[in-house]
Amino acid sequence: FRNAENYSALFYFNRSTDTLLRTVKSRLLPEKILKHPEFLTKYYGNKSGLDAYVAKENEFIENTFKDYTLHLRHEVIGLITQPVNPESDKTIKFGKWNIPTKVSPMTQELIDKGDPITLRSIKSFDGSVYLSGIYKADKKLSNVSSFVIHINADGKASWVKNFEYKIDSLSKLADANNFCASLELTKEGCAVVIHTVGTLSESPYNTFVYLGDKGEEKLKIKLKETAYPRQLSYSEKSNSFILVMKGIEEKNNYSSSEPLTILGINILGDAMWTRSIELTGDFTQLINLEGGHMVIGNYMIINDLNKREHRTKIASFESNPFIIKFDNQGDVKNIIPITVSRSARIIKILKVNDNSIHLIGKEEALNSTGDNVISPEEKLVHIMVNRYGQTVYSNQ
């Protein structure tokens, strides 16, 4: 990570040097040069010598720019493609539970087996690991429920929490599917958002649950918003959460516009503010910044703050990236559609620092059936933006 920080700093130093050289070139006017003949003769010989010096500096800046961006790109792709939490095919035994540590895709074949399926793995600063996933409480039924398990740094499970919420709380039978749609670590434990959907397609609901470091339920709040939770993010500085929601199910809908809802939640579970932006597209990631946050995704139709509509080639599901910048009070400061030369689907985001934010994706349609795996050998889309959402580098 340090290499990416260093090359980011060199990148900005190069851009500052380029700006300085452009300023120097703009001032090389005959009337200004004639005012300092002795200086010109002493250091450059003549006007041709000065021009040669400027040309050589310009060549050096261009070459180092290519070198720095190449190395920065290499470091960023390396960080994105390396496993966040290297997994082994181990099984954690906890009571009646046999939970795999390796993350697997949620397929119907695995669900039908009835065994727990680990869908998410997050490593904590103390070396412990939080796993979340789904299981069948009753193998005779089609309903699925969710779990979160905490594994100590020594590899032993300390607690497990299961979620088997119902649509009808008085029903003796399971009548809903429960998905742990979002999991986020905090300084005291973790928080989850459980998306509950009735087996008879009743209206879904979301439950915000805050768990302590011993697995105790510190807080459980049923949210008013029913859209599918995409990401829950915790800010230690403000001791609060940001929840991003979109759509009625995990699968993205590209055929019509949907509100992208951003919800601010305090540590007591109270909704502090809600913002909704109409979008035809999808959500990629939320990142925290000094003094605010940034939502990044892909659009086919989106309006900026001036209500100006931005469209891609809808018929071919062409997409471009977008950035929504908002402060800690939820006030939207900017909506920035990024226009690129061809369809680009942003898949991964890496924040090196607030001025080195990297959008990585593939040159493909938004409804592409391809996976979300980034390979260093692929021809990738790489866009670097700063804290204001301004593009400072793009290979498009």
Phi, psi and omega in degrees: 000326181297323178298319179296321177296317181295316180290332174295318178295318178295323178300311181291326176297319178298317180294324177293319178296320178297319178297319179296317180295321178298323178295317178299314181299324181291341182260001180278062179264147183307317183293331178281324180294322182293343179284343184229059184296321182295318178298316180298315182293318184294317188258334185232352179085303179199186181299322179297323178294321177294318178297322180294321178297314180297319179296320180294318178296319179297319178296318179297317180297317179296318181292317179291329176299314178297320181293313181295316180294324178296314180291320178297315178300317180300316181293318181295312179298322178298318179292324181288324185272344180283145180297132178293320180224091183309131187251151172236159181279063177258161176237129179266124179266124177214104184061235179277357186272139169233097190253125179287143178276342182275135178285134180231156175289152180273095179252156180297327180298315179290322179298317182296335178292335176087353181278157177301141177240121179276123183252341184212142178221123181232127180268133180272167182296336182270007178092351177281167185228139173252128176245142172226154181183199182233164177201168174257117178293327178226113184295345179280342181256165181268351183295144174241148177237174184240159177220157167228132179232140179254127180245123180295167180298336179277002177091003181259140180286137179256328177198159175222141179234127179249154184232111182230056182289158182237158171286313176257105185297341180270351182290139177275346181254150176294127182232019184207159170258138181239121182244130173280088188285332182216139177223131180220138178275149176232179180286348181244357183159241179206164175230146179226157170239118181263125178260115184253126182234128180291149180291341179256024178063031173293165181302130180285166172214159181245140179237122176270123183234129179249120182250138177282179184289349175258006180087003181288145181277102181279333186201139174216118184230129174276121184279152176288327183284136185248357181294164185287128180289127181260320179201137173247127182235136180253134176251112181292328183296316180262354182053049182214175184238153169239128179242128177253131181228148176196136175083173181262349179209173183297321179294132182286145176253118181253001185272344182209165180284143177222150176286132168269110186258131179241125187238128174265127184235128177277178187291347177269359180089006180278137175284116183275324180197159178222135176230141179230133178236124179291135186209133164255105186161210180216171181253136178255304184196151171252133175234147179268140179234169173293114178084011179171200185214165180222127174256132183233138179196199181237138182234153164250326173220130176204149176255138175277185184294339178272011180068015177279127183277135176243128183232149169255192176279093188300319186300327181259012179056035176291141181227155174228158179284156171225157176229132173244120181254127178218154184271184184290345177267002178088003180284122181286120183267331180195147171237115190241104170283132179256114182273126176239167190287336180216172182299131181227126177251107180284129186246320184231149176235136174230123175260111175282312170205184185296338180253010179222079182248124190246125177258117184242133180201198183234154177276085182204168180290158182294327181268021181303142179273002179292164181277178180259024180272129178263128178244134181300337183279346183283158170278107190252154170277130180225115179234130178249129179234163176259187185296340180269358182085008179280134179284121179253345175203141175207137176267012180263000000 
